[in-house]
Amino acid sequence: MTTSLPKSTLRIALVGDYNHESVVHDAIHLALDDAAAVLGVTADYDWIATEEINSGEDLVGYDAIWVVPGSPYKKTEGVLLAIRYAREQGIPFLGTCAGFQYVLIEYARNVMGMSDAAHAETGTGGNIIITPLSCPLAGKSEVVLLHPDTQIAKAYGKSEITEHYNCLYSVSEDFIARLAGQDLVVSGTNKEGEARVVELSSHPYFVATLFQHERSSLDKRPSPLVQGFLKAVRVI
């Protein structure tokens, strides 16, 4: 009987529309490099523009997928295809900021049957489940409470963290109520109980955060969540 060895080179698809002027896009590179160095692996990452994704076939060969900040995306359907592919194929997944928002839209459409689930940023039609924040979080930090025995709590090793945001939208409370009993669960909230993290409870590693944890790498602080992401990639 043979046992597969952990991977030493990890292929990561960064799904989003790269902007060389975006600080958070540069932070993603740093966060992956930092986490790879800690784990003693090589992280090879490619930017996959949303307009280049027409089916799951465009992501075959990647060990993991990260849907990065930067909405509105040039091609919404490309983002949703990437999220669905990771969800259905059991591929380790991260989503940050807009990635969090579109995880909820993909799940609403393809699992919960809400084919018209939509984002307020891109129009007023359909069932708007991503709505403007009553208190915008652009350039702000906030305490996040992590639920026990979740993927994100295990990655951080604690129940309370402080993270940085740069967003104007989040999920509506009405839709969060509809998630009761679903496989997509809220695993982190702010002190007021508003959703800040969701994850798939039956998936090897599928975590989406409204905050941009990768920004910690700009201060030379490795992101525990990216380390957890690469650990999951290494053993699958």
LINQUIGI-V662798 format. One record per helix or strand of 2 or more residues. SS is the DSSP state (helix for helix, strand for strand). FROM is the first residue (numbers start at 0). LEN is the number of residues. If there is no record, write none. Layout:
# LINQUIGI-V662798
SS:FROM:LEN
SS:FROM:LEN
This chain:
# LINQUIGI-V662798
strand:8:7
helix:22:17
strand:41:7
helix:49:3
helix:55:4
strand:63:4
helix:75:14
strand:91:5
helix:97:13
strand:116:3
helix:119:3
strand:126:6
strand:140:6
helix:150:6
strand:159:5
strand:168:3
helix:172:6
strand:183:6
strand:194:6
strand:205:4
helix:212:7
helix:223:12
